[in-house]
Amino acid sequence: MAITVLEADVCGDSRGDGRRMLALGDVFVPGNSRTNPPPYGPSRVYLTVDYANKRLGNLLFNFASTLGIARMTNMTPIYGRDFALMKYFRLNVTLLDDIDNAMGMSVSYDEYGRRACAYDPFVERLGTINTRLNGYYQSWKYFRQNEHDLRAHLHFRFDVLSSSQEFLRMNTPPQWKLVPFTRVGIHVRRGDIVRDYFQNYGYTVATEAYFTRAMALFKEQFPRIQFVVCSDDIAWCLM
């Protein structure tokens, strides 16, 4: 997938004032790392999640929530070898060639249809039979007791780090090569969640005024700053 790089003025500032913005399209760095360490917990009751057709943000929620739910119910989380987060992170998790066979007799627990980002306390009653989670599980309460484990897992792959560092190096303004500056990342999520259905469901998006105020705050604190903008709607970001 191509990476689109655009430079634009920030909030109408001129290019000579030491402030610049990078706008990135969808960034994808391929990888093929695979591991198969021992199971996460002592239980042989397995927990997995349906991660098909989900992008990075939802995959991170699924991964974090699966670990958290497994910990609170004494289950062992397992994933297929096609688990997409392995393209980006060095996860120390169990990866199986045939996850359906490993699950054997199992049940599915569906989260779809509930409020956006809501916590479902029923998951605390899982643990007696292999279970497949269906849904997004976006509440922080699923993994609030699991911060240490998550930080241990979520280390970027070396090829991702290398590609990212090279990209940032190539897009550092030439006159800034030998002077200190601050780089600030901005994530602008729009896409399908601006639709009425998702807005009524409970999702929301940050407004232009929000980003303008946030960027102004950083510009007040740092004399030389580069904004790196990642978004699924670059055209909106550059309006």
N, C-alpha and C positions, 0 to 999 in steps of 0.2 A: 504494500500500500504506500502510495506516495506521501511524502511529508511536505506540506505547504508552509513556506516561511514568508511572512509579510512584515514589513516595518511600517509603523504609522506614528503620527504624533499622538501624544497622550493629552486628552482634555484640552486640545487646542494649543498646547505649548509648542514653541518652535524647536527645530532640531538642534539649535545651538545652546540649549539650556541644560544639557547633560541628562536628559530623560528620554528614554526610548522604550518602545514596546515591541515584543515579538508575538506574533499570533500564529499558533500551530493548528493544523487540521488534525484529523485522527492519526495518532502516532502508533504504529505497530512494529514491534521488534520481535521477529520470530525466534524460537528456541526449540531444543529437542531434548532437554535434560530429563532423565527418569531415575527415580530412586525407589527402593522398597525396604525401608527400615522396619523394625518391629512395631507391632500395633501400639497405639497411643495409650491405652489403658489396660487393666488386668482382665476386664470383662470380655467374653466372647460373644456378647450380644452387640450386633453391629448397627451403626448409624451412618447413613449416607444422605446425599441431597441431590435433587434433580438439577443439574447445572447446565443442561442443554440450552443453547440459543440465548445465553446471557453474556453481557459484556462485563468489562473489568470491575466496575463499581458493584454490581450485583453479585459477581463472583466473590468479591472480598467480603461482602455481607454474609453470603452463604457459607464461606469458609469459616469466618469468625464465629458465626452462630452455631454451626455444626460442632466446632470444638467446645464452645461454651455449653451447649446442651449435652454433649457427650460427657463432659466433666460433671455436670450437676446430676446426671442420671446413671453414671458409672457404665457408659457404653463405650465402644471402640469405634471411632470414625474411620471410614474407609472411602477411597476414591478410585475411579478408573484411571488407567494410564493416559486417557485423553483429557484429563482434568486441565483446563486451559490456564489456570494460574501457574502451572509449572513452566509456562513459557516466559514468565516474568520473575518468579521468586524461587529461592532454594528452599522448598518446603520439606520438612522432615516428617512426611506422612506415609501411610501405607497406600501403595498404588497396586491395583490388581488388574490382570488381563481380562478376567471375566467377573465383573462385579455382580452381575445378576445371579451367577452360580453361587458366589460367596454369600449373597443375601438369603438364598434358599427360601424357606417359609418366612415371609415378611409382610408387613402392613405398610400402607402409605398414610402419611398425615398431611393434609392439605391446609395451607395457610391462606390460599386465595380467597378474596371476597371480604376480608376484614379491613379495618381502617389502615390507612397508610402509616407505616412505621410503628404500629402498635405491638405491644408485647402480649403473647398468648401464654398464660400460666399453665395451660394444659400440658405443655411440653415437659414440665417437671414430673409428670406421671408416666412418661415413657420409660423404657428400660427393660421390659420383660420379654420383648421380642424384637427381632431385627426390623428396623424402621427406615423408610425412605421419606425424607422431607420434601414436600412440593411447595414452592412459594419463594418469597424473597427474604423474610426474617430480618428486617432492617432495624429493629429496635436494639439500642445499645445494651438493654437489660439482658439480652441473651448471652453476652460475653463480658459483662462488667467484672466478673471475678476471674477473668482469664487473660488479663493484660500481659502478664509475664510470658505466658506461652505464646501469645500472638506475636509479641516482639521478638521472640526467639525464632519463630517461623518466617516472618516476613522480611527476609533479607533478599534484596534484588540479586538476580543472576549477574555474573560478572560481565557477560556480553551485553546485558541491558545497561549496566552501569557504564561500560566502556562506550557504547553508542550514544548514551545520553551526554556523557562528558564531552565527547567529540562534537556532538551537535551544538552544545553550549559554547564550546571553544570557537567553533567556526562562526558562530553568530554573536561573538563579542565585538562591539565596535572597535575598529583598529586603534583609535585614539585612547581607548580604555585598557589596552593590553598591559600597560605598566603602572596603572593607577588603581587604587582600591575603589570598588563599587559594590552595591548591594543588589542582589537578584531576588525578585519576588514572583512567586508563581500564582497565577489566577486561574481557577477552574470555573468555566461558565457552562453549566448544564442546562440545555433547553430541549431541543428535539421534540419527542413525543409528549413530554410532560407539560407542554404549554397547551395541549388540547383540553377542551372542556371536560372530557371524561376523567382525565387524571387530576385536573384541578378540583373537580367535585369529589373525587376519591380522597383528596387530602394533600396531594403534592403541591408544592409551590416553587416558584423560580425567583431568583434575585433580580431586582429591577436595575435599570441603568443608574438611577440615583444612588442605589446601594454601592455599586462598584465605583462610581465617581467619588463618593465620600471615603470609601476604603482606600482608594488609590491616593487621594489627597492627604489622608492621614500618614501614609508611608512617605509621601514626598516631603511632608513637614519634618519627618524624623531623619531622613537620609539625603545627603546633598547630591549624590549621583546614584541613580537607580535604573535598573532594567526590569521591565515587567515581561514575564513569559506567560502567555495566555493559551490555555488548552481548552478547546471548545468543539462541540458538534454543530455550532452555528457561527462560523467565523464572520459571515456577512453581517450578522447582528452586532458582533463585537466591534466592528469597524465603522458602524454608522456614525 
